[in-house]
Amino acid sequence: MRGVNAESAPVTASRTDPGAAAALRRAAVPAGVLASVVAAFAYVGAVDPNEPGHYPACPLLRITGVYCPGCGGLRGAHALVHGDVLTALQDNALAAVGYPVFAVLWAVWVVRAVRGRPLWIDLRPVHLWSLGALLLVFTVVRNLPSGGWLHP
């Protein structure tokens, strides 16, 4: 039996770059998350939340009349899908600012996943308390009479 030189051996479908295949496998979860987000935004872009009857009303707003931090988020996402950034900011400024933050975190996640590194976000108590304080201040200000510019 003759030996086969590796340089002259034909490339077959079974011989693939193991590094590329592993990188694709590692990127599968971030790709799935992106597909889910794109599907959700596509649905909200197609089904207008400004038309009554398509989405349930916010229970907190319905019962108490208080705008929660998420109120207007669907309308803002709908406006953003249609390219209306100012309306998205008016509907829910916190969500409109949060979408690009999510996009940056997702991009970092993909790069790290493809390189074989885990995504490690070191959230310390001060970060979590700060985020909670931001949500609380946003909620309180948007429910004050002077915070009418933050109403959805």
TORKOL-4160 file (C-alpha; in steps of 0.2 Angstrom, whole numbers, padded with zeros to 4 digits, m for minus):
152
<pt num="1" X="0000" Y="0000" Z="0000"/>
<pt num="2" X="0007" Y="0017" Z="m0005"/>
<pt num="3" X="0007" Y="0032" Z="0007"/>
<pt num="4" X="m0003" Y="0047" Z="0002"/>
<pt num="5" X="0006" Y="0064" Z="0003"/>
<pt num="6" X="m0005" Y="0076" Z="0014"/>
<pt num="7" X="m0002" Y="0090" Z="0001"/>
<pt num="8" X="m0008" Y="0080" Z="m0014"/>
<pt num="9" X="m0023" Y="0072" Z="m0005"/>
<pt num="10" X="m0040" Y="0078" Z="m0011"/>
<pt num="11" X="m0050" Y="0089" Z="0000"/>
<pt num="12" X="m0067" Y="0080" Z="0005"/>
<pt num="13" X="m0082" Y="0086" Z="0014"/>
<pt num="14" X="m0077" Y="0077" Z="0029"/>
<pt num="15" X="m0061" Y="0086" Z="0031"/>
<pt num="16" X="m0065" Y="0104" Z="0037"/>
<pt num="17" X="m0056" Y="0116" Z="0047"/>
<pt num="18" X="m0059" Y="0111" Z="0065"/>
<pt num="19" X="m0056" Y="0129" Z="0072"/>
<pt num="20" X="m0070" Y="0136" Z="0060"/>
<pt num="21" X="m0082" Y="0122" Z="0065"/>
<pt num="22" X="m0079" Y="0125" Z="0083"/>
<pt num="23" X="m0081" Y="0144" Z="0081"/>
<pt num="24" X="m0098" Y="0141" Z="0072"/>
<pt num="25" X="m0104" Y="0130" Z="0086"/>
<pt num="26" X="m0098" Y="0143" Z="0099"/>
<pt num="27" X="m0108" Y="0157" Z="0090"/>
<pt num="28" X="m0124" Y="0146" Z="0089"/>
<pt num="29" X="m0131" Y="0153" Z="0105"/>
<pt num="30" X="m0128" Y="0171" Z="0102"/>
<pt num="31" X="m0135" Y="0168" Z="0084"/>
<pt num="32" X="m0151" Y="0161" Z="0092"/>
<pt num="33" X="m0153" Y="0176" Z="0103"/>
<pt num="34" X="m0151" Y="0187" Z="0089"/>
<pt num="35" X="m0164" Y="0178" Z="0079"/>
<pt num="36" X="m0176" Y="0179" Z="0093"/>
<pt num="37" X="m0173" Y="0197" Z="0095"/>
<pt num="38" X="m0175" Y="0200" Z="0076"/>
<pt num="39" X="m0191" Y="0190" Z="0076"/>
<pt num="40" X="m0198" Y="0200" Z="0091"/>
<pt num="41" X="m0194" Y="0216" Z="0083"/>
<pt num="42" X="m0201" Y="0211" Z="0066"/>
<pt num="43" X="m0217" Y="0206" Z="0074"/>
<pt num="44" X="m0219" Y="0222" Z="0084"/>
<pt num="45" X="m0214" Y="0231" Z="0068"/>
<pt num="46" X="m0228" Y="0222" Z="0058"/>
<pt num="47" X="m0241" Y="0223" Z="0072"/>
<pt num="48" X="m0244" Y="0241" Z="0078"/>
<pt num="49" X="m0245" Y="0242" Z="0097"/>
<pt num="50" X="m0254" Y="0259" Z="0094"/>
<pt num="51" X="m0269" Y="0249" Z="0088"/>
<pt num="52" X="m0280" Y="0243" Z="0102"/>
<pt num="53" X="m0283" Y="0225" Z="0104"/>
<pt num="54" X="m0266" Y="0218" Z="0098"/>
<pt num="55" X="m0256" Y="0218" Z="0115"/>
<pt num="56" X="m0262" Y="0217" Z="0133"/>
<pt num="57" X="m0262" Y="0233" Z="0143"/>
<pt num="58" X="m0250" Y="0236" Z="0156"/>
<pt num="59" X="m0258" Y="0229" Z="0172"/>
<pt num="60" X="m0249" Y="0243" Z="0183"/>
<pt num="61" X="m0255" Y="0257" Z="0172"/>
<pt num="62" X="m0273" Y="0249" Z="0171"/>
<pt num="63" X="m0275" Y="0247" Z="0190"/>
<pt num="64" X="m0265" Y="0262" Z="0197"/>
<pt num="65" X="m0263" Y="0274" Z="0183"/>
<pt num="66" X="m0244" Y="0274" Z="0186"/>
<pt num="67" X="m0232" Y="0272" Z="0171"/>
<pt num="68" X="m0220" Y="0257" Z="0174"/>
<pt num="69" X="m0202" Y="0258" Z="0167"/>
<pt num="70" X="m0208" Y="0247" Z="0153"/>
<pt num="71" X="m0223" Y="0257" Z="0148"/>
<pt num="72" X="m0222" Y="0263" Z="0130"/>
<pt num="73" X="m0208" Y="0250" Z="0126"/>
<pt num="74" X="m0218" Y="0241" Z="0112"/>
<pt num="75" X="m0223" Y="0258" Z="0104"/>
<pt num="76" X="m0205" Y="0263" Z="0105"/>
<pt num="77" X="m0199" Y="0247" Z="0097"/>
<pt num="78" X="m0212" Y="0249" Z="0084"/>
<pt num="79" X="m0206" Y="0267" Z="0080"/>
<pt num="80" X="m0188" Y="0262" Z="0080"/>
<pt num="81" X="m0191" Y="0248" Z="0068"/>
<pt num="82" X="m0199" Y="0261" Z="0056"/>
<pt num="83" X="m0184" Y="0272" Z="0058"/>
<pt num="84" X="m0193" Y="0285" Z="0070"/>
<pt num="85" X="m0180" Y="0287" Z="0083"/>
<pt num="86" X="m0188" Y="0303" Z="0091"/>
<pt num="87" X="m0204" Y="0294" Z="0093"/>
<pt num="88" X="m0195" Y="0279" Z="0101"/>
<pt num="89" X="m0187" Y="0291" Z="0113"/>
<pt num="90" X="m0203" Y="0299" Z="0117"/>
<pt num="91" X="m0212" Y="0282" Z="0120"/>
<pt num="92" X="m0199" Y="0275" Z="0131"/>
<pt num="93" X="m0182" Y="0284" Z="0132"/>
<pt num="94" X="m0175" Y="0271" Z="0143"/>
<pt num="95" X="m0179" Y="0257" Z="0131"/>
<pt num="96" X="m0173" Y="0267" Z="0116"/>
<pt num="97" X="m0156" Y="0269" Z="0125"/>
<pt num="98" X="m0156" Y="0251" Z="0130"/>
<pt num="99" X="m0157" Y="0244" Z="0113"/>
<pt num="100" X="m0140" Y="0250" Z="0107"/>
<pt num="101" X="m0132" Y="0245" Z="0124"/>
<pt num="102" X="m0139" Y="0227" Z="0121"/>
<pt num="103" X="m0132" Y="0228" Z="0103"/>
<pt num="104" X="m0115" Y="0232" Z="0109"/>
<pt num="105" X="m0116" Y="0218" Z="0123"/>
<pt num="106" X="m0122" Y="0206" Z="0110"/>
<pt num="107" X="m0107" Y="0210" Z="0098"/>
<pt num="108" X="m0095" Y="0208" Z="0112"/>
<pt num="109" X="m0103" Y="0191" Z="0116"/>
<pt num="110" X="m0101" Y="0185" Z="0098"/>
<pt num="111" X="m0083" Y="0191" Z="0097"/>
<pt num="112" X="m0078" Y="0182" Z="0113"/>
<pt num="113" X="m0088" Y="0166" Z="0109"/>
<pt num="114" X="m0080" Y="0165" Z="0092"/>
<pt num="115" X="m0063" Y="0167" Z="0100"/>
<pt num="116" X="m0067" Y="0153" Z="0113"/>
<pt num="117" X="m0068" Y="0165" Z="0128"/>
<pt num="118" X="m0083" Y="0166" Z="0139"/>
<pt num="119" X="m0093" Y="0182" Z="0141"/>
<pt num="120" X="m0089" Y="0188" Z="0158"/>
<pt num="121" X="m0099" Y="0204" Z="0164"/>
<pt num="122" X="m0093" Y="0207" Z="0181"/>
<pt num="123" X="m0108" Y="0216" Z="0189"/>
<pt num="124" X="m0104" Y="0221" Z="0206"/>
<pt num="125" X="m0117" Y="0227" Z="0219"/>
<pt num="126" X="m0114" Y="0245" Z="0215"/>
<pt num="127" X="m0118" Y="0242" Z="0197"/>
<pt num="128" X="m0134" Y="0233" Z="0201"/>
<pt num="129" X="m0139" Y="0246" Z="0214"/>
<pt num="130" X="m0136" Y="0260" Z="0201"/>
<pt num="131" X="m0146" Y="0251" Z="0188"/>
<pt num="132" X="m0160" Y="0249" Z="0201"/>
<pt num="133" X="m0159" Y="0268" Z="0205"/>
<pt num="134" X="m0159" Y="0273" Z="0187"/>
<pt num="135" X="m0175" Y="0263" Z="0185"/>
<pt num="136" X="m0183" Y="0270" Z="0200"/>
<pt num="137" X="m0179" Y="0288" Z="0196"/>
<pt num="138" X="m0185" Y="0286" Z="0178"/>
<pt num="139" X="m0201" Y="0278" Z="0185"/>
<pt num="140" X="m0204" Y="0292" Z="0197"/>
<pt num="141" X="m0199" Y="0306" Z="0186"/>
<pt num="142" X="m0211" Y="0300" Z="0172"/>
<pt num="143" X="m0225" Y="0300" Z="0184"/>
<pt num="144" X="m0223" Y="0317" Z="0190"/>
<pt num="145" X="m0233" Y="0332" Z="0182"/>
<pt num="146" X="m0216" Y="0339" Z="0177"/>
<pt num="147" X="m0211" Y="0323" Z="0169"/>
<pt num="148" X="m0225" Y="0323" Z="0156"/>
<pt num="149" X="m0211" Y="0323" Z="0142"/>
<pt num="150" X="m0207" Y="0305" Z="0148"/>
<pt num="151" X="m0225" Y="0299" Z="0146"/>
<pt num="152" X="m0228" Y="0286" Z="0133"/>
